[in-house]
Amino acid sequence: MLINTDFIELIAVNNEINKTQAMLLNIDFPLNENFKEDILNIDLSVEQRNLLILLKGKFALKAQDLIVKNYKELKEFSNKLAQSEKAQVNENSVNNNIKKEEKVHTNINSNQIKIYCDGACSNNPGKSGSGLAVYNDNDLPILLYGEYEEKGTNNTAELKALYKALLLAKESNAQNKFIYSDSKYSIDCISKWAYSWKSKGWSKKGGEIKNLELIKEAHNLYNEIQNEITLAHVKAHAGIEGNELADRMAMVCIGKKNKEFEEYSYKSISDVLALGRG
């Protein structure tokens, strides 16, 4: 993520940061009066971002070192726990009573998984639906559609599609996991803005946070698996196959009015691409 003024406000106390925070940002300490301008737009890793938030405050240097040490130990423990939970998911994956959409999940085991997600809405607000295209290695994509709403919006459909993609990524045993969305709003909501909103009791300056419950749910899941995935923005209707297929699935959902996600059967990708787009 790129540092912005909201993030600086989040990690600072009385307009100052401590020595360890300065070291993480590779700036001089004691701070110069223009330090905020110096750190604007620095690109942070997930670990840097988390540590900067945890280190917020006027701690003694030993306490700052301990926070960093504890974070790294927690990260190592979480990785081991995640591996253990994945093994348990594999063990329990064969279940004759699972839902149709859960049967789709158990197929998502590969070296690499790419999930394209999209939402569509007729008239906005109006009838809405979500769609996904899931690529396992070089196999033909699994196409999913669901989350129909009679009175939805484009943003709610995009958030629900992204949440479904996160669920699939969590359940996947792939070594490399990629999620692509053409909704910068959805991506920023769960991976950037939510941290600031959460620190302020899920509020923001200038009014309410729209779609808050959806954002909370997706953000919590993103926060849980962010070290396992790459979440990226793609341009809509730019000829990217996965994005185009997810778009068609969102429109199929509006037509079929599916609440639950279902797998779409098809003979060829060109047949799917010939369907109406959002």
Helices and strands as residue ranges (DSSP letters): H 5-11, H 19-24, H 35-39, H 46-54, H 61-91, H 100-106, E 112-121, E 126-136, E 142-152, H 154-171, E 176-181, H 184-188, I 189-193, H 194-199, H 212-225, G 226-228, E 229-233, H 241-256, E 262-263, H 269-273
